[in-house]
């Protein structure tokens, strides 16, 4: 049984939509939201833009799925990419950058010490998130998207 090819016009639309959303988020963050505030670190601007893009794209995919506007297989692929992007942001990138930025501001910009603290703090954060799953009776050690989202939601 042959698998139907992905419609290129729809795939190009999703790529263009993600790109436009990212550029809008970056412009909004840089020019409007924090123009008078000291958030000049590039990684914070990029993390905000990436988080906004993945979140708004999930909403866009929900509407497209309900309207039947996109090929279901393409929607599933895009949904999975956006969903795992948000999970990676919530579990790895955002906690690491939070600790790294905080330590750099307090310890006079030491990159090595900041990286050491962030690398040590992220597994501790994972353990706390794992323990919080007990509030929802999540005792499984399985790493699935559903369980990861449920644990971080606590």
C-alpha positions, 0 to 999 in steps of 0.5 A, a space after each residue: 500500500 503506497 503512502 500518499 505524498 504530502 501536499 506541497 502547497 499545504 506544507 509550504 503554507 505551514 512553513 510560511 505560517 510558522 515563519 511569519 508567526 516567529 517573525 511577528 513574535 520577535 518584532 512584537 517582543 523587540 519593538 513593543 513589549 519590552 522596548 523600554 526594558 532591559 531584555 536585550 539578551 538575544 536568547 530570551 527574545 528567541 525563546 519568546 518567539 519560539 514559544 509563541 510560534 509553537 503555541 499559536 501554531 497549535 491553535 492554528 492546527 486545531 482550527 485547520 483540523 476542525 475546518 478540514 483545511 489541511 491533510 490529516 497526515 500533515 496536521 499530525 506531523 506539524 502537531 507532533 513537531 509543535 507539541 514536542 517543541 513546547 515540551 523541549 522548551 518546558 523541560 530543557 531550554 526554559 529552565 536551563 536559560 532561567 538558571 543560566 541568566 539568573 546566575 550570570 546576573 548575580 555572579 558577574 557574568 561567569 559563563 562557566 559557573 552559570 553553565 555548571 549551575 544550570 546543568 545541575 539545576 535542570 535534572 533537579 527540576 526534572 525530579 521535582 516535576 516527576 514528584 509532582 506527578 504523584 498529585 495526579 497519580 502518575 506513577 509511570 516512568 514512561 516518557 510519552 508526550 501525554 505524561 510529560 504535559 500532564 506532569 508539567 501542568 501540575 
